[in-house]
Amino acid sequence: MDVFAVPGLPEVRPGDDLAALVEERTDLRDDDVLVVASTVVSKAEGRLADLEDFPAGPRAREIADRLASISGDEKDPRFAQAVLEESTELLMEAPFLLTATKFGHIGVNAGIDRSNVGGDADLLLLPERPSESAARIRESLRADPGVVVTDTCGRPFRHGQRGVAIGWDGVPASRDWRGETDRDGHELAVTVESVVDELASAANLVTGEGDDGLPVAVVRDWEFGDHGGSENLYRDVDGDFVRQALRGWEFAGH
């Protein structure tokens, strides 16, 4: 398997054709997987916003005041309002905002970015429906690779961030090993491998996190193999015990 970043992409603007920008700079194959950072997808889709677009309501002001009391730094209640409007559920409101997005992803601040936004806006929101974004990019390409849209976020119990998938098309979300056997002949009963997350993490190793300017990578010579596939990535709420535990948890600080 080979993973390489697509060089020379310009600053992406609303309305830009991402598929064309990529194809001008690399030759894609049908069996490739194109991995695209959500930042450039959001920019092309015009998901830029200003803080003034989110006048703060009482709930947002309450959240901002509490976070300021915890951190000692002033917090803009308009940002809290933006997070609330981009979320379906606020799982934690202190010491940071952990939310469920409208398309099912759980992350800090609803994935709203205040870095790498560009000079035209204060905020960069996640794509509204990232899997549909992936499908549009794929349909616009001359080749027929899979497409994965990524973001970076932390994980419980671990330091640091990693690339994760938030949208995909043309590749199953997971590889289902259940019913197959291990080397000792024991049948696997629970193993489902999140391949789109693994592809996102692999791509993140070559695209970087800072000012590298490499938001797109290609995964080549990777094979899904003769396994069952699934489109499931996000846990159902009824079976997500961590989410249920967070609903009853309260930060013990300020």
C-alpha positions in Angstrom: 0.0 0.0 0.0 1.2 3.5 -0.8 -0.1 6.8 0.6 0.9 10.1 -0.8 -0.2 13.7 -0.6 -1.4 15.6 -3.6 0.9 18.6 -4.0 0.3 22.1 -5.2 -3.3 22.6 -4.3 -4.3 26.3 -4.2 -6.3 27.9 -1.4 -9.8 26.6 -1.9 -12.6 29.1 -2.3 -16.4 28.7 -2.3 -17.6 27.2 -5.5 -14.2 25.6 -6.5 -14.3 22.2 -8.2 -12.3 20.0 -5.9 -12.4 17.1 -8.2 -10.9 19.2 -11.0 -8.2 20.7 -8.7 -7.1 17.2 -7.7 -7.1 15.7 -11.2 -5.0 18.5 -12.5 -2.3 17.5 -10.0 -2.3 13.7 -9.9 -3.5 10.7 -12.0 -6.1 8.8 -10.1 -6.9 5.1 -10.6 -10.2 3.4 -10.2 -8.9 1.3 -7.3 -7.5 4.3 -5.4 -9.1 5.9 -2.3 -9.0 9.7 -2.4 -8.9 11.1 1.1 -10.0 14.8 1.5 -9.8 17.0 4.6 -13.1 18.4 5.6 -11.6 21.9 5.7 -11.3 22.1 1.9 -14.7 20.4 1.3 -16.3 23.0 3.6 -14.5 25.9 1.9 -15.6 24.7 -1.5 -19.2 24.3 -0.2 -19.2 27.8 1.3 -19.4 26.7 4.9 -17.7 29.8 6.1 -19.3 32.0 8.8 -18.8 35.0 10.9 -19.4 35.1 14.6 -22.0 37.9 14.0 -24.1 35.3 12.2 -24.8 33.7 15.6 -26.2 36.2 18.0 -25.9 34.6 21.4 -29.0 33.5 23.3 -29.3 33.0 27.0 -28.1 29.3 26.9 -25.0 30.3 24.9 -24.1 33.1 27.3 -24.5 30.8 30.2 -22.2 28.2 28.6 -19.6 30.9 27.7 -19.6 32.3 31.2 -19.1 28.9 32.8 -16.2 28.0 30.4 -14.6 31.4 31.1 -14.7 30.7 34.8 -13.1 27.3 34.4 -10.3 28.4 32.0 -9.7 32.0 33.2 -10.0 33.2 29.6 -12.8 35.2 28.1 -15.1 33.1 25.9 -17.2 34.5 23.1 -20.9 33.4 23.6 -21.4 33.7 19.8 -19.1 30.8 19.3 -21.1 28.8 21.9 -24.2 29.7 19.9 -22.7 28.4 16.7 -21.8 25.1 18.4 -25.4 24.8 19.7 -26.9 25.5 16.2 -24.6 22.9 14.5 -25.4 20.2 17.1 -28.3 17.9 17.8 -27.1 17.1 21.4 -24.7 18.7 23.9 -23.1 15.7 25.6 -20.7 17.8 27.8 -20.7 21.5 28.4 -17.7 21.7 30.7 -14.8 21.7 30.8 -15.3 21.8 27.0 -18.2 21.4 24.6 -18.6 17.8 23.3 -21.5 17.6 20.8 -23.3 15.3 18.4 -23.4 16.8 14.9 -26.5 16.6 12.7 -25.0 13.8 10.6 -23.9 11.7 13.6 -20.3 12.5 14.3 -19.4 13.3 18.0 -16.6 15.8 18.6 -15.5 18.9 20.3 -17.3 22.2 19.4 -19.3 20.4 16.6 -16.1 20.3 14.6 -16.2 24.1 14.1 -12.7 25.3 13.1 -11.1 28.6 13.9 -7.8 27.8 12.3 -7.0 27.5 8.6 -10.2 29.4 7.9 -8.7 32.1 5.7 -9.1 35.8 5.9 -12.7 36.0 4.8 -14.5 34.6 7.9 -14.2 33.8 11.6 -15.4 30.2 11.5 -15.3 27.1 9.3 -18.2 24.7 9.8 -18.1 21.0 8.9 -19.9 20.0 5.7 -23.6 19.6 6.3 -23.7 16.0 4.9 -20.2 14.8 4.4 -21.1 11.5 2.7 -23.1 13.4 0.1 -20.0 15.6 -0.3 -17.9 12.6 -0.9 -20.4 11.3 -3.5 -20.4 14.6 -5.4 -16.6 14.6 -5.5 -16.5 11.0 -6.7 -19.2 11.7 -9.4 -17.1 14.6 -10.8 -13.9 12.6 -11.2 -13.0 10.9 -14.5 -11.6 7.9 -12.5 -13.8 6.0 -10.0 -11.9 5.9 -6.7 -13.5 5.7 -3.3 -13.6 9.0 -1.5 -13.3 9.6 2.2 -13.9 13.0 3.9 -11.9 13.4 7.1 -11.6 15.5 10.2 -9.2 15.3 13.1 -10.3 14.8 16.7 -9.2 13.4 20.0 -10.3 10.0 21.3 -11.3 9.1 24.9 -8.4 7.8 27.1 -5.7 8.9 24.6 -3.6 12.1 24.2 -3.5 13.8 20.9 -5.6 13.9 17.7 -5.9 11.6 14.7 -7.6 11.6 11.4 -11.1 10.1 11.3 -13.7 9.7 8.6 -16.8 11.8 8.7 -18.1 11.0 5.2 -17.4 8.4 2.5 -18.5 7.0 -0.8 -17.4 4.1 -3.0 -15.8 2.2 -0.1 -17.6 0.4 2.8 -17.3 2.1 6.1 -16.2 -1.1 7.8 -14.8 -4.5 7.1 -16.8 -7.3 8.9 -14.7 -10.2 10.1 -17.5 -11.9 12.0 -17.9 -15.5 11.0 -14.3 -15.7 9.8 -11.7 -17.6 11.9 -8.4 -16.6 13.6 -5.1 -18.5 13.2 -6.2 -21.0 15.8 -9.5 -21.7 14.0 -11.7 -19.8 16.5 -14.6 -18.0 15.0 -14.6 -14.2 15.3 -17.8 -13.1 16.9 -17.4 -9.3 17.3 -14.6 -7.9 15.1 -15.7 -5.2 12.8 -12.9 -3.0 11.5 -13.5 0.7 10.7 -11.6 0.9 7.5 -12.6 4.4 6.6 -11.2 5.7 9.9 -7.9 3.7 9.3 -7.7 5.2 5.8 -8.2 8.7 7.3 -5.5 8.1 9.8 -3.1 6.8 7.2 -3.7 9.9 5.1 -3.2 12.2 8.0 0.3 11.0 8.4 1.3 12.5 5.0 -1.0 15.6 4.9 0.0 17.0 8.4 -1.8 19.3 10.8 -0.3 22.7 10.5 0.7 25.0 7.5 1.7 22.1 5.2 -1.0 23.0 2.7 -1.6 19.3 1.9 -5.3 18.6 2.5 -5.7 15.7 0.0 -4.0 12.3 -0.1 -4.3 9.2 -2.3 -4.2 5.7 -0.9 -3.0 3.3 -3.6 -2.8 -0.5 -3.8 -5.0 -1.1 -0.8 -7.5 -3.9 -1.1 -10.7 -4.3 0.9 -10.4 -8.1 0.5 -13.0 -10.9 0.5 -15.0 -9.8 3.5 -18.4 -8.5 4.3 -18.8 -4.8 4.4 -21.0 -2.4 6.3 -22.0 1.3 6.0 -22.3 1.6 9.8 -19.8 3.9 11.4 -21.6 5.7 14.2 -23.1 3.7 17.1 -26.8 3.7 17.5 -27.8 5.9 20.5 -29.4 3.0 22.3 -26.2 0.9 22.2 -23.8 3.8 22.9 -23.1 3.3 26.6 -20.5 6.0 26.7 -23.0 8.6 25.4 -25.5 7.4 27.9 -23.0 7.7 30.8 -22.1 11.2 29.7 -25.7 12.3 29.8 -25.7 11.6 33.6 -22.3 13.1 34.2 -21.6 16.5 35.6 -18.2 18.3 35.7 -17.2 18.8 39.3 -15.2 22.0 38.7 -16.7 25.5 38.5 
